[in-house]
Amino acid sequence: MRYHTPTSFEDASAIAAAATGVTRFLAGGTDVLVQLRSDFVTPDDLIDIKQIAGVRDITRRGDGGWRIGAAVSGAELAEHKALTAEWPGVVEALELIGSTQIQARCTLVGNLCNGSPAADSVPAMIAASASVSVVGPAGEREIAVEDVPTGPGMTSLDAGEVVSAVNLPPRGEGGGDAYLRFIPRTEMDIAVVGAGVSLSRDGESITAARVALGAVAPTVLLVEEAGATLVGSTLDDTALAALAKAAEAACRPISDKRGTVAFRTQVAGVLARRAAKIAYDRAGA
Amino acid sequence: MAFDQEKDEFKVVGTRPDRPDGIDKVTGRARFGADATAPGMLHAVIIRSPHAHARIVKIDTSKAEAAHGVKAVVTRADFAEGLDGENWNILENLMAGERALYDGHAVAAIAATSSLAARDAARMLEVEYEVLPHVTDVDKAMQEGAPVIREGAADGSVPAGMHPNVVRCHDSGHGDPEDGFAEADLVIEERFTTEATHQGYIEPHACLGTLGPDGRGELWCCTQGHWNVQKVCAALLDIETSKLRVTASEIGGGFGGKTAVFIEPVALALSRKANRPVKLVMPRADVFRATGPTASTSMDVKIGMKKDGTITGASGEFRCQGGAFPGAPMEFTAMCAFAPYALKHVHQVGYDVMTNRPKQAAYRAPGSPMAAFAVESVIDELCNRLGLDPIDVRLKNASREGTKANFGPSWDRIGLVETLEAAKEHPHFSAPLAEGAGRGISCGFWFNHAGETAVQLALSEDGTVQLSVGTPDIGGSRASMCMMAAEELGIPYEDVRTTIADTATLGYNEISHGSRVTYASGLATIEAARDTVKKLCKRAAAKWGIDAEAVEWRDGCAIPSGPNAGDFDPMPIKEIARDMGKTGGPIVGHFEATPEGAGVSFATHIVDAEVDRETGATTITRYTVVQDAGKAIHPSYVEGQYQGGAAQGIGWALNEEYVYDDDGRLQNAGFLDYRIPVASDLPMIDTVIVEVPNPGHPYGVRGVGETSICPPLAAIANAVSNAAGVRMQDLPMRPSRILEALKAGS
């Protein structure tokens, strides 16, 4: 195993592009180190990106949105008051992961690139219309978060591409987001179902909404039909019922040790409703 | 050795001093199984079957043996031949013979100069398997056509015509339940199932062993009973018992799971072959796959009740699956089932069933929690349908002193009624329930055990005391031993240090199991202290020139009594200790026996639960444990045992289970998907210590470690069923199961 500590994303990308074996990027390491120690994945090249300037910075973008460096931890994100005030759903989704110790290490980018359909922060990022900045041999590009995962453990990133940051759009007036997951325990568990909702209100009426579901398909799903059920509504019971129905209809889960098809489908509808209520209240606050 | 009725005032017993191992444990100074090293030490890995059932066609070790750093490879051929009985079972389990009998069954082991080298070599070991049909479900394993795990494993207790996987049977009771049911106003019969659960100790099994060509060896290991490890290792390696010295490490949880031997003979076999010390630490996945969970069960229980709450008759059939070996604790399941109740007509049958799963091991009151789940659920349903108070009904039918127990003997002095009365008076029982919440009650019973015990108490020259016991401290027993020694000797708690002696230092000590330690090692400590007191009094008497019988021991001093009272100043223990070299030599007290009189123990639990009807999630909102401790030596530790039993019971009832796929492979061999409760899953667990003295112990002690896990499954199931409005008959009550039950019930 070769351990690299590049000081720029261009160098990181070049190392990865030149590598011929198993390659992993290392930021918090909360997935990579576990996989390594459990004998699941033993990388030939381990590329630590933490020496790159700015990877732990959270900065306001010119358009009023946010740029979150690839190595910003859950704890650092949660301590950022302005970002938390604007995107509480994204922050709470990352904060749900693991223990206090894990929170000091885990990152949004790692959670995304690990490719798990049950990743907690991914539905929240998708609902929030987040994108990622990617540096690769062909230069830099920006990809919507929903376009990154392609299947369990797989992403659309090309060989040599590395994610440098997560971008959140401007929140704007009357916006709110929320993320809820179902786990059999209260902590330290993996989502059986996850639901992220982000919406905007004009008075009582919803003007825009995005709903994303986790752990109910091979990738996290952006459920546009579910978002559409909310637009124009005041989140009345009819809208909530339609939301749940649309969410259930989008589910393509499997039955496994963590939950059955029927359970995941029903709970996806329940969580979408509950998350929408929280996002709606936050948007009106 | 009987209860000392005069000993009703204690100075040390009943107080709550700091634990003697506390600083070591919080600073990392305590040495657990994996903390030992030795010069030239090798690291070992065990290679395990990926199949639930397979014939081992061939094991080719040549490439692994030639791999970098490898010093030894062992297979079954490196262990003793010609064993029988349980020794054969243990060997067959820790190193497969002709067949791999479950997913995770060991087939070979490698020792190399680093754990990485050993793991690399493990990938080069070639095992050819012929996959065979398998069965992991207890009911399916009993059906015609089920794959036979081992022909001829059944003993004479099994009725003719049963499947060969049924290997033992228990049948007991009295009266005729059919007569009882005829007298009843309501009879309920239901089937219940529970899944296998693991003890979930945080510390994996670990050991460091050395065995030389001369057949002499040393072993450091994490165990609940090192004399048993010594005996088993000697048999499996065909060496003499006393040539192997075994030292027990600190233990990071056992709960019964470390009463069994899984890896130590393997480390010693590798060491013998390599002539180097070998360290073997089980990865967590191996702990789940290859060390014993408890049995899974399928149970039918039928109970008849009159409108006034009188139980007229009861019967139960308890089918317990204990993996690929005999030993599922079905006799305990059957015997504990109806133990809390005085019944005219009762009959219980248990079956021990083999399947392609790991060999079950003891888990805290083996077999009893499942029985209580089935029986107490039916009683709860009877109470609901007849509109009766669950505690009043249990009081009406409760076993008392003199009651003929369901499995034969008459009860001695027992404390069930006292726990029920305390539960009834507890504010929890009368607290209003939130909308949609449910409350559950259950009783539970465990036998408790005594066992072979030897202790030694040595006086130091400064008057402090070194107490050596042979029972590994799995629940705070060192503190209790220090307290009992201090109580008898009349010295401060801090002046006693208790050490777990190795196998070369004391006589045989049975495993720390059966809730026996505070009872048996405690009784032995008291007797050893009394033996020491006699010797101390004799020294004082010699100095004073009076009869030893005329010396009393009080408050840490020898005092002249009778005709000599007041003739001499009290002689403190420190003075006698200082001079002992000149007055006759070292002063050592000891005691060895197999005490009889471990008092049985009963408990009553009260649980409140809320159910999210949209997701099936359960929240335990309030929990109260009421249990008879006989006499609580260190009440904080007793409360800890009560809380621990309840916490493990909550996990067992709600989320813990062994999940097998269609191939018979374990799907959740890790703490992510084997869900023991985390701290935030639990409410504060309230405790009430009831003290009905055990006549068989000088202070009245009853074991407390196991009874606390007997009522939780039932109490929680009753609370959840009452909250959901649907009777939950299968454990764990995972959210999907509750949603399905709600759907079916609506």
Chai-1 contact restraints between the chains, C-beta under 6 A:
chainA,res_idxA,chainB,res_idxB,connection_type,confidence,min_distance_angstrom,max_distance_angstrom,comment,restraint_id
A,F182,B,T615,contact,1.0,0.0,6.0,A-B,restraint_1
A,P184,B,N655,contact,1.0,0.0,6.0,A-B,restraint_2
A,P184,B,R675,contact,1.0,0.0,6.0,A-B,restraint_3
A,P184,B,P735,contact,1.0,0.0,6.0,A-B,restraint_4
A,R185,B,R675,contact,1.0,0.0,6.0,A-B,restraint_5
A,R185,B,V678,contact,1.0,0.0,6.0,A-B,restraint_6
A,R185,B,D681,contact,1.0,0.0,6.0,A-B,restraint_7
A,T186,B,S680,contact,1.0,0.0,6.0,A-B,restraint_8
A,T186,B,D681,contact,1.0,0.0,6.0,A-B,restraint_9
A,E187,B,V678,contact,1.0,0.0,6.0,A-B,restraint_10
A,E187,B,S680,contact,1.0,0.0,6.0,A-B,restraint_11
A,M188,B,V678,contact,1.0,0.0,6.0,A-B,restraint_12
A,K257,B,V659,contact,1.0,0.0,6.0,A-B,restraint_13
A,K257,B,Q667,contact,1.0,0.0,6.0,A-B,restraint_14
A,K257,B,N668,contact,1.0,0.0,6.0,A-B,restraint_15
A,K257,B,D673,contact,1.0,0.0,6.0,A-B,restraint_16
A,G259,B,S736,contact,1.0,0.0,6.0,A-B,restraint_17
A,T260,B,S736,contact,1.0,0.0,6.0,A-B,restraint_18
A,F263,B,S736,contact,1.0,0.0,6.0,A-B,restraint_19
A,F263,B,L739,contact,1.0,0.0,6.0,A-B,restraint_20
A,V267,B,T615,contact,1.0,0.0,6.0,A-B,restraint_21
A,V270,B,E614,contact,1.0,0.0,6.0,A-B,restraint_22
A,V270,B,T615,contact,1.0,0.0,6.0,A-B,restraint_23
